[in-house]
Structures are given as C-alpha cells and as structure tokens.
Amino acid sequence: MKKSEYNEEHIQELLSKLPEIRDKRSRDEVYKRASESRPFKQRKIWIGPLVASFAALFILAVISPFWISQFQSGGSGNDSLQMTEEDKGASSGEPADEKESLAQDNQETAERKKPADSSPKTAVPESKEEKKAEQRPAPPVEPNVTFTAKEDQRDQSLVLAYSDSSANYTIPVTLISSGGSIQAEQFNELRAFFDEEKWGLSDYFQDIEIRESENPQHIEIHMSENRKILSSSDALLAEIIQASFGGKGYTAAELYTGDSPGIDMGPLGVLNELELHPSDKRAFFKYENQSKKSLFVKSNISYDSFSDAYTDMTENIGSGLQSVMIEGAKIENVQEQGNELILTFNTFEFQNNEDTVFMLEALLLTAKEFNFETVSFQNINLDKVGTLEVDKPITVPYGPNPIQIEMKK
C-alpha cells in the first residue's frame, strides 16, 4: 500500500494558509432570509364545530340555574310536574318539540310561583338559638290530678276507713258511686264493690252490716254474732267507725251484735253507742302501699291546733309514714280569720306536679280536721296546681283517697 505524502502537521499548515471564510450578516437578516425561503401552508378553519360548541355553552348557561335549584330542593315536585306533562303529551300525540316546550314553560311557571322563603334549609345555616329550640324538650303536661273528693261529691260518696296490712294506721278511702246519690241502705253495696286487697288494705267491716237508723242523725252498725273482738288491733273498729261516719253528718253510731244492742269491743268493753264528731283533729301523712300508690293516712294522735299538727307533718313519723312536705318548702306563718286558714310559704320555686298537689291537699284535709272551711295559700309562684286554683281561697275537700266505684244495676 502506498504511504501518504501528507502528515498531520503538513495538513494543519496547508489549512492555515486558506483564506478566512466568515458570514458578515446579522442574526435578524439570517432569520428573515430563512423565513422567506420556508414555504407556508394556510390552515383551514372548521366553522361547524365552533358554532356547535358556542351553542352548547349558551344552552348550559341558560339551564344551569334550574338544575342547581332542582338539586338543592330534591327536585321532587318539578320532576313529578314534568313527568305529568310529558305523559299527557305522549298520550295526546303531541310532537316532541311541543312536549319539551310545554314542560319547560311549566318549570318556569313553577319557579315563579315559589315563595321567596321556600329556599332549602341547607342553603341558610341554622342559628344557635334555632338549634337550642329544637333540642329543648317539650314542656311537661300540667297534671290534672287530685287525691281528694270535692265537697260537691258528698251525696254520691261514702268515706270508709280501712287499715294498713299491719293494722298500724287508719287509712280513709272515699268511695264514689257512679250511679249518683246514695242512701244509707246502699252503703253495703258500695263497699262490696271495692277490692281493698288490691290496695293493700284490711277491711274492718267484714261481718258487719250498715243500716239506716230511725233517727236520721244516727247510723246503725250490726256485727255478726260469730265475730269476736279479742285484741287491741280488733278494737281499732271503734276508730274506724268514727273515721267513716263522722264526716257524713251523723252524730252517733248505734252498735248491735246481730239484732241485740251492744258490741263487745274487747279492751274497750261493751259499747252500745259511739259518739261521732265531724273531725278528730288529726294530721295527714303519706303512705305508700305495696304497688307504690300514694295514699293519705291519718295520724294516730290528735293535736290541739293546726300549727301543732303541721309541725309533725314536716317529719317522717313511724314506720311507713312520710312527710307530705316538699323538700325546701315550709310554712312561715299561720293565720286564722274565722273559718278561713291563711298559710304563707317561704320563698320557694313551686312546680306544678303531683308532689305539690299531694302536699297542698294534705294541708287542706288537715285544716278541715280543725273545722276550717277555706284555706288561702300565700307566696306561691303559680296560679294553678293540678286542679287547685291557688290564687284564691280554696274550699276544703270532702274526703281523701277517692276511688270511683262502678255500681252494677
């Protein structure tokens, strides 16, 4: 192979002797020349799709407020209206364009008829007051309850005294006949319809018949010859008779064994007659029977005055007897004006509930024991408690623990 006559140094020397080649044009001239020499192809503009896009945007802008309102309100009413109109159009054979136009007109009419305040609840946040009002429980229903029989029920009522199951206390019960006024000969029938065991009471009138006396101011008590009074608890019969008929207007009870005068009262001896008094100056307490039913019970002792009786009524006495007074409430002043008793309470927030009714009616019954006819309650923050209008003098009731008896004909 033939060796080249030029080496690297020789080549560089030859290149250095070449004349200098340099483009003296500016950058802008070069760019302008290149742009003029490049062929330009004009782009075609498609008119149809552009017009369609603008039309779609316009329609969306028009109907979007209706969609938003319909979404917030659930759209139930408008949907049903539109469906109804479309169904009508389909059934009548209207063209599709007319049906759509009719539905749209109905939608706009419905929107115009909507009241301004019919906006969805979610659109306006609830205030704290509204939330509290929703969470606040409903006010309690005022109790239309009473634990006493009123004076206007006297003619159809009979107060019979029973005892508790242990024969410790006298518990008067007012039996009210559903058949109107009753006479003495109906007392036995009225008593027979009362189930005292259901109330946890003991009946001292077993083997006893109540009869009308020839003396209209007397009542006859006939005890069976088979019954014997041997213990002091049996002797409670005398107190039971007094508590039962003393407030009925009778002045005496004539006692018989069979048809023979006199009843052997055991420790009290043989008694032919018991003198009856309208009241025996007792206090009233609360007694709860086996079914937790609250009943009035009389104290076992008599008192000299209402104030003395009230002092004991503020405390729990004996087994099963509870104070009738509400905790925190107390009588600060007792005033007597003839046949009216005025009781002034301390400053206390009374509630219209059964406990307050029971307390006030216990005070009314105790006032009756001391021959008061009306009672005025002072410094009570309510106008009415139960059925009692406490803003005016209240007539004392006829009897405690009322029980309605359906008399069979």
Secondary structure, DSSP 8 states (H G I E B T S, - for coil): ----S--HHHHHHHHHTS--------HHHHHHHHHHHS--------HHHHHHHHHHHHHHHHHHHHHHHHHHT-SHHHHHHHHHHHHHHHHHT--HHHHHHHHHHHHHHHHHHS-TT-S-GGGS---HHHHHHHHS----------SEE-GGGGGGEEEEEEEETTS-SEEEEEEEETTS---GGGHHHHHHT--GGGGTEE-TTTTEEEEE-SSTTEEEEEE-TT----STTGGGHHHHHHHHHGGGT-SEEEEEETTEE-EE-GGG-EESEEE--S-----EEEEE-TT--EEEEE-SS--SSHHHHHHHHTS--SSSEE--S-TT--EEEEEEETTEEEEEE-S----SSHHHHHHHHHHHHHHHHTT--EEEEES-S-SEETTEETTS-EE--SEESEEEE----
